[in-house]
């Protein structure tokens, strides 16, 4: 995904997400999301 937004106009930040689709709360760690902004 980050390869699609290599241009200098995009700001990409990787953050840790404390959530999961699964209802098991013990599986809610270790997931990352990419924030992609144009400003």
C-alpha positions in Angstrom: 0.0 0.0 0.0 2.7 2.5 0.9 4.2 2.0 -2.6 1.1 3.5 -4.1 1.6 6.7 -2.0 5.4 7.3 -2.5 4.9 10.8 -3.7 6.0 13.7 -1.5 2.4 15.0 -1.3 1.4 12.0 0.8 2.2 11.6 4.5 2.2 8.0 5.7 2.3 7.0 9.4 2.1 3.5 10.8 0.2 3.3 14.1 -0.6 0.5 16.5 -4.3 -0.3 16.6 -5.8 -1.7 19.8 -8.8 -3.4 18.2 -9.8 -6.5 16.4 -12.9 -7.8 14.5 -12.8 -10.7 16.9 -14.7 -10.3 20.2 -11.8 -11.9 22.1 -10.1 -9.0 23.9 -6.8 -10.9 24.2 -6.4 -10.7 20.4 -6.6 -6.9 20.3 -2.9 -6.2 20.4 -0.2 -6.3 17.8 -2.2 -4.9 14.9 -1.1 -1.9 12.8 -2.8 0.5 10.5 -1.5 3.0 8.0 -2.7 6.6 8.2 -2.4 8.3 4.8 -2.9 12.1 4.6 -2.5 14.6 1.8 -2.1 17.6 4.1 
